[in-house]
Amino acid sequence: MSGHTKMKQNKLLKIAKEVVKLEIESLKKLQSSFGNSFEKLIKTIVNRKNGKIIISGVGKSGIIGKKWAATLSSTGTPSFFLDASNASHGDMGQITSNDIVILISLSGQSDELKNIIQYTSRNRNIKLIGITSKKDSILYKNADVNFLLPNVKEAGPGGFVPTSSTTVQIALGDAISIVCMNYKKFGRLDFKKFHPSGTLSIKLKTVADLMMVKNKIPFASENINVKNAVSNIAKKGLGAIVLRNNIKATTGILTDGDLKRLSDKLHNFKNIKVKNVMKKNPISVDKNMLAAQALSLMNMKKITSLCVHENNKKKKTIGFIHIHNILDANIT
């Protein structure tokens, strides 16, 4: 690499690092700005029992508004984006009583927002939340609830390209979404219901989603002998059987690997009762454990299957999950 090329590369890296540095500084300013106004904003959203959450903006703020609506909706606060330009051409009818309208505008002065501001001000049952960086703007002065974005330095020569400001707006939307999510106690199982397909759903699959139940669980009595156990394991085709006592409580597990090790030690072992050679108190997991966690546990323990229980009743096996059930679901 020539000296000139290396110098050019160093300059490129320096510029890239400076962009990120400015955006980090902007995020720190946002972090410091959380206070009473943010709390009021959150309470306005979570305490609204009826009505919709409508987010609007123009330009880059409009693009970010779509992201806000998507993130809020996916975390338990149903929302949709209303294009500010289209609102003046018939779409304003989507805003009705008891709705909350969140307008995002750095300047708070965009002409496209004025009609929405006027429309919401005429109906006292519509709450307007203004997200802007200008206290003297039309948006700030007319909103019921305001959040003042910090003044930040944009990256690049002249500081006119929306960079740091858009990063701050995205982060604010994420903060609002996650706080509302926590307030509503919206958990990962709820999140999974809102994402029935795709990568997120796969990651959020639980043991209960993949386990074998009822007659597919490889149950056997702890009182059978090893000869019958060999037959049972072969019949079930899962490489293991779950042993239970006379009151249907799980007492142990026996795998084909255990049988192999047993045959290496004893010549005449087939008449021995299984309860004398089984692994007692087999590992059992709660049905709500993430399948990915179950896979990690199997790998750590160097086993290929787990018993499944619910409500801490580990002796009452309600399911059985094999490593292939998890891998077939593309969970790694």
VOGU-3710 file (C-alpha; in Angstrom, 3 decimals, decimal comma):
1> msghtkmkqn> 0,000/0,000/0,000  1,468/3,362/-1,039  1,905/6,209/1,421  -0,679/8,289/-0,448  -3,260/5,483/-0,377  -2,641/4,843/3,302  -3,020/8,545/4,096  -6,304/8,607/2,152  -7,535/5,542/4,040  -6,628/7,102/7,391
11> kllkiakevv> -8,593/10,220/6,442  -11,649/8,141/5,575  -11,482/6,292/8,882  -11,065/9,570/10,753  -14,207/10,999/9,144  -16,221/7,861/9,924  -15,108/7,891/13,547  -15,963/11,580/13,854  -19,508/10,903/12,605  -20,030/8,215/15,213
21> kleieslkkl> -18,416/10,367/17,896  -20,851/13,215/17,198  -23,801/10,837/17,290  -22,662/9,339/20,604  -22,397/12,849/22,048  -25,910/13,570/20,774  -27,273/10,453/22,434  -25,667/11,517/25,708  -27,495/14,842/25,408  -30,750/12,969/24,856
31> qssfgnsfek> -30,054/10,791/27,886  -29,606/13,890/30,017  -32,871/15,397/28,773  -35,109/12,652/30,197  -37,155/14,092/33,027  -40,652/15,331/33,834  -41,623/15,971/30,214  -40,709/12,414/29,232  -42,647/11,021/32,185  -45,710/13,077/31,210
41> liktivnrkn> -45,401/11,834/27,625  -45,355/8,198/28,761  -48,317/8,658/31,111  -50,313/10,273/28,318  -49,758/7,197/26,138  -50,276/4,423/28,682  -53,259/6,024/30,439  -55,285/6,477/27,272  -57,791/3,622/27,501  -59,589/4,162/24,196
51> gkiiisgvgk> -58,348/5,637/20,975  -55,422/5,102/18,678  -51,799/6,196/18,672  -51,110/8,070/15,442  -47,594/9,189/14,530  -46,854/11,751/11,863  -43,985/13,740/10,453  -42,447/14,917/7,189  -39,135/14,268/5,496  -36,629/12,347/7,586
61> sgiigkkwaa> -38,879/12,761/10,632  -41,642/11,037/8,680  -39,402/8,067/7,920  -38,476/7,886/11,589  -42,165/8,177/12,510  -42,840/4,978/10,562  -40,143/3,272/12,604  -41,703/4,567/15,847  -45,103/3,205/14,846  -43,645/-0,196/13,943
71> tlsstgtpsf> -41,677/-0,507/17,192  -44,558/0,657/19,386  -46,964/-1,748/17,689  -44,630/-4,701/18,026  -44,177/-4,057/21,756  -47,811/-3,814/22,781  -48,785/-0,214/21,952  -50,765/-0,394/18,683  -49,838/2,571/16,494  -49,874/3,607/12,870
81> fldasnashg> -48,164/6,242/10,755  -50,113/9,038/9,064  -48,358/10,853/6,254  -48,595/14,561/7,068  -48,850/15,550/3,412  -51,752/13,174/2,763  -53,536/14,217/5,955  -54,629/17,429/4,278  -56,147/15,505/1,373  -58,711/13,322/3,098
91> dmgqitsndi> -56,616/11,214/5,468  -57,317/13,562/8,380  -60,481/11,542/8,937  -58,306/8,779/10,391  -57,878/10,943/13,490  -60,888/10,641/15,800  -61,851/11,455/19,392  -59,712/9,920/22,138  -56,757/9,453/19,773  -53,216/10,514/20,603
101> vilislsgqs> -51,327/12,209/17,781  -47,539/12,337/18,013  -45,974/14,855/15,647  -42,217/14,680/15,052  -40,560/17,762/13,613  -37,113/19,119/14,366  -38,152/22,680/13,505  -41,772/22,350/14,608  -42,662/24,769/11,808  -43,260/22,521/8,781
111> delkniiqyt> -46,246/23,719/6,748  -47,506/20,145/6,333  -47,981/19,861/10,115  -50,071/23,011/10,508  -53,323/21,435/9,317  -52,921/18,506/11,717  -52,177/20,885/14,584  -55,309/22,931/13,796  -57,427/19,807/13,430  -56,360/18,340/16,779
121> srnrniklig> -56,749/21,659/18,610  -60,430/21,811/17,644  -61,151/18,517/19,427  -60,323/18,545/23,119  -60,522/14,741/23,277  -57,547/14,420/20,949  -54,168/14,691/22,675  -51,313/16,187/20,680  -47,753/15,249/21,637  -45,078/17,453/20,077
131> itskkdsily> -41,550/16,189/19,497  -39,400/19,140/18,449  -36,185/20,988/19,209  -37,688/24,502/18,992  -39,522/26,025/21,959  -40,770/28,938/19,884  -42,268/26,693/17,201  -45,951/26,332/16,297  -45,823/22,667/17,287  -44,369/23,298/20,742
141> knadvnfllp> -46,820/26,105/21,500  -49,910/24,128/20,473  -49,130/20,631/21,743  -50,778/19,294/24,909  -47,579/17,476/25,810  -44,083/18,322/24,591  -40,701/16,686/24,507  -37,891/19,034/23,619  -35,177/17,354/21,573  -31,645/18,498/22,439
151> nvkeagpggf> -29,809/20,722/19,987  -27,107/18,565/18,459  -24,280/19,007/15,973  -24,863/17,294/12,640  -21,983/15,420/11,037  -20,267/16,576/7,879  -19,054/19,920/6,524  -21,538/22,685/7,290  -23,524/20,476/9,647  -26,601/20,443/7,408
161> vptssttvqi> -27,013/16,682/6,757  -29,550/15,110/9,153  -27,386/12,632/11,061  -27,094/13,249/14,790  -30,629/14,658/14,930  -32,151/11,591/13,275  -30,152/9,266/15,515  -31,583/11,075/18,538  -35,131/10,788/17,198  -34,769/7,051/16,574
171> algdaisivc> -33,366/6,502/20,071  -36,197/8,512/21,634  -38,766/6,337/19,849  -37,047/3,204/21,118  -36,988/4,584/24,663  -40,711/5,396/24,532  -41,536/1,934/23,154  -39,524/0,009/25,734  -40,772/2,090/28,675  -44,387/1,554/27,566
181> mnykkfgrld> -43,630/-2,132/27,064  -42,325/-2,445/30,620  -45,185/-0,388/32,026  -47,678/-2,783/30,420  -45,646/-5,826/31,505  -45,479/-6,884/27,884  -43,179/-9,913/27,877  -41,419/-12,069/25,329  -44,401/-14,425/25,011  -46,630/-11,482/24,083
191> fkkfhpsgtl> -43,934/-10,294/21,690  -43,914/-13,696/20,017  -47,684/-13,529/19,440  -47,172/-10,236/17,604  -44,473/-11,853/15,416  -45,922/-15,190/14,266  -43,369/-15,588/11,483  -39,830/-14,631/10,706  -36,518/-14,716/12,500  -37,798/-13,044/15,666
201> siklktvadl> -40,481/-15,683/16,088  -37,932/-18,461/15,655  -35,701/-16,953/18,333  -38,649/-16,654/20,697  -39,918/-20,202/20,321  -40,252/-21,940/23,667  -39,822/-25,547/24,676  -43,637/-25,824/24,752  -43,763/-24,920/21,051  -41,518/-27,824/20,055
211> mmvknkipfa> -41,856/-30,559/22,685  -43,536/-33,939/22,275  -46,610/-34,437/24,439  -48,966/-37,154/25,706  -48,512/-40,509/23,941  -45,402/-39,266/22,111  -43,456/-38,945/25,367  -41,242/-42,070/25,666  -42,612/-43,174/29,058  -41,842/-46,557/30,600
221> seninvknav> -42,145/-48,094/34,049  -39,102/-48,054/36,281  -39,923/-51,664/37,169  -39,209/-53,139/33,733  -35,941/-54,935/33,166  -33,133/-53,765/30,924  -34,124/-56,200/28,174  -37,536/-54,517/27,900  -35,874/-51,104/28,132  -33,755/-51,893/25,062
231> sniakkglga> -36,935/-52,809/23,183  -38,708/-49,631/24,354  -35,860/-47,341/23,341  -35,706/-48,919/19,891  -39,492/-48,659/19,498  -39,693/-45,009/20,505  -36,790/-44,070/18,228  -35,636/-41,206/20,454  -32,596/-42,788/22,018  -34,085/-42,569/25,513
241> ivlrnnikat> -37,000/-43,482/27,759  -38,436/-41,569/30,704  -39,028/-43,774/33,719  -41,946/-43,391/36,123  -43,048/-45,100/39,331  -46,451/-46,537/40,182  -47,973/-43,095/40,841  -46,802/-41,709/37,469  -44,058/-39,552/38,988  -40,891/-39,257/36,892
251> tgiltdgdlk> -37,993/-40,957/38,630  -35,302/-41,344/36,011  -34,167/-41,558/32,422  -32,283/-44,210/30,464  -30,546/-43,603/27,140  -29,016/-45,854/24,542  -25,667/-44,398/25,601  -26,314/-45,592/29,164  -27,075/-49,073/27,813  -23,855/-49,131/25,827
261> rlsdklhnfk> -21,825/-48,199/28,909  -23,738/-50,797/30,936  -23,027/-53,546/28,421  -19,327/-52,708/28,559  -19,329/-53,216/32,334  -21,688/-56,198/32,749  -22,176/-59,314/30,656  -25,514/-60,404/32,103  -27,338/-57,140/32,599  -30,601/-57,594/30,703
271> nikvknvmkk> -32,540/-58,975/33,666  -31,585/-56,106/35,966  -34,449/-53,768/36,843  -34,172/-50,406/35,127  -34,653/-48,476/38,369  -31,350/-49,902/39,584  -29,341/-48,546/36,633  -31,259/-45,490/35,407  -30,104/-41,906/35,870  -32,210/-40,643/38,748
281> npisvdknml> -33,802/-37,172/38,854  -33,379/-36,394/35,158  -32,884/-32,802/34,065  -36,267/-31,191/33,553  -36,958/-27,689/32,210  -39,971/-25,410/32,406  -42,148/-25,422/29,303  -41,699/-21,636/28,943  -37,927/-21,824/28,627  -36,683/-20,528/25,290
291> aaqalslmnm> -35,812/-23,393/22,964  -32,431/-21,736/22,354  -31,719/-21,917/26,099  -32,742/-25,588/26,151  -30,319/-26,256/23,301  -27,549/-24,478/25,199  -28,300/-26,578/28,289  -28,129/-29,793/26,260  -24,798/-28,785/24,804  -23,424/-27,867/28,219
301> kkitslcvhe> -24,599/-31,117/29,828  -23,660/-33,146/26,721  -27,124/-34,703/26,469  -29,631/-34,926/23,620  -33,002/-34,684/25,358  -34,822/-33,055/28,269  -37,946/-33,717/30,279  -40,400/-30,826/30,490  -42,559/-29,678/33,417  -44,674/-26,693/34,454
311> nnkkkktigf> -45,265/-24,807/37,708  -42,077/-26,220/39,294  -43,559/-29,746/39,321  -40,429/-31,458/38,082  -41,678/-34,944/38,904  -44,696/-34,503/36,643  -43,378/-34,702/33,096  -45,749/-33,067/30,607  -43,430/-33,083/27,619  -40,194/-34,366/26,156
321> ihihnildan> -37,882/-32,460/23,840  -35,100/-33,925/21,742  -32,232/-31,930/20,279  -33,546/-32,717/16,793  -36,856/-30,975/17,613  -34,883/-27,791/18,206  -32,474/-28,089/15,295  -35,330/-28,918/12,881  -36,911/-25,588/13,887  -33,709/-23,823/12,692
331> it> -32,828/-22,717/16,211  -29,086/-22,653/16,735
//
